[in-house]
Amino acid sequence: MTNATTTDHDTIKAWAAKHNGVPGVVEEATTANDSRPLAIIWPENRSDAKLREISWDTFFDHFELRQLALSYDSAGMNKDHKFVSRG
């Protein structure tokens, strides 16, 4: 796996689209301030009741507000990824 980290919206959208992913949030809050974690929802997870699809605009509003970056496989061989702090 070739790891890369990006904040570029077009790169993130293209990488997700390559794997048929859509933007989403995890409905069950995992933090004390009720901040819903962002997610890329894959076809095999679309029926998961904990995940809710959102628009790319809403996704990136939260992405920027939280100052996140996406760490992903830039070779495009798999869907492994995580959201990381820019700080």
C-alpha positions in Angstrom: 0.0 0.0 0.0 1.2 3.5 -0.9 0.0 5.9 1.8 -0.7 9.5 1.0 -2.4 12.2 2.9 -4.5 14.9 1.2 -6.9 17.7 2.0 -7.8 18.2 -1.7 -11.5 17.8 -2.2 -11.3 16.7 -5.8 -8.7 14.0 -4.9 -10.9 12.7 -2.1 -14.0 12.6 -4.3 -12.2 10.9 -7.1 -10.6 8.3 -4.7 -14.0 7.5 -3.1 -15.7 7.3 -6.6 -13.0 4.9 -7.8 -14.2 2.5 -5.0 -17.9 3.4 -5.4 -17.9 5.3 -2.0 -20.2 8.1 -1.0 -19.8 10.7 1.8 -21.5 10.0 5.1 -21.6 10.4 8.8 -21.8 7.8 11.6 -25.1 8.5 13.3 -24.1 7.2 16.7 -22.0 9.9 18.4 -18.7 8.6 19.8 -17.6 11.8 21.5 -18.8 13.8 24.4 -19.6 16.8 22.2 -21.8 14.8 19.9 -19.6 15.3 16.9 -20.6 12.8 14.3 -17.6 11.1 12.7 -17.3 11.5 9.0 -17.2 8.3 6.9 -16.9 7.1 3.4 -19.7 4.6 2.9 -18.9 1.7 0.7 -21.5 -0.4 -1.2 -21.2 -3.3 1.2 -22.0 -0.9 4.1 -24.9 1.1 2.6 -27.5 -0.9 4.6 -25.8 -0.2 7.9 -28.3 1.8 10.1 -25.4 3.6 11.8 -24.3 5.3 8.6 -26.1 8.1 6.9 -25.2 9.4 3.4 -24.7 13.2 3.1 -23.8 15.5 0.3 -20.2 16.2 -0.6 -20.8 19.9 0.2 -21.9 19.0 3.8 -19.1 16.4 4.1 -16.5 19.0 3.2 -18.0 21.7 5.4 -17.4 19.4 8.4 -14.1 18.2 7.0 -12.8 21.8 6.9 -14.4 22.9 10.2 -12.6 20.0 11.9 -9.3 20.6 10.0 -9.1 17.0 8.8 -7.0 15.3 6.1 -7.5 11.9 4.5 -4.8 9.3 4.8 -5.4 6.7 2.0 -3.9 4.3 -0.4 -2.8 6.5 -3.3 -2.1 3.5 -5.5 -5.8 2.8 -5.4 -5.4 -0.9 -4.6 -7.7 -0.9 -1.6 -10.1 1.2 0.5 -8.1 1.5 3.7 -8.2 5.0 4.9 -8.6 7.2 8.0 -9.3 10.8 8.8 -6.4 12.5 10.6 -5.9 15.9 12.1 -4.0 18.5 10.0 -2.3 19.6 13.1 
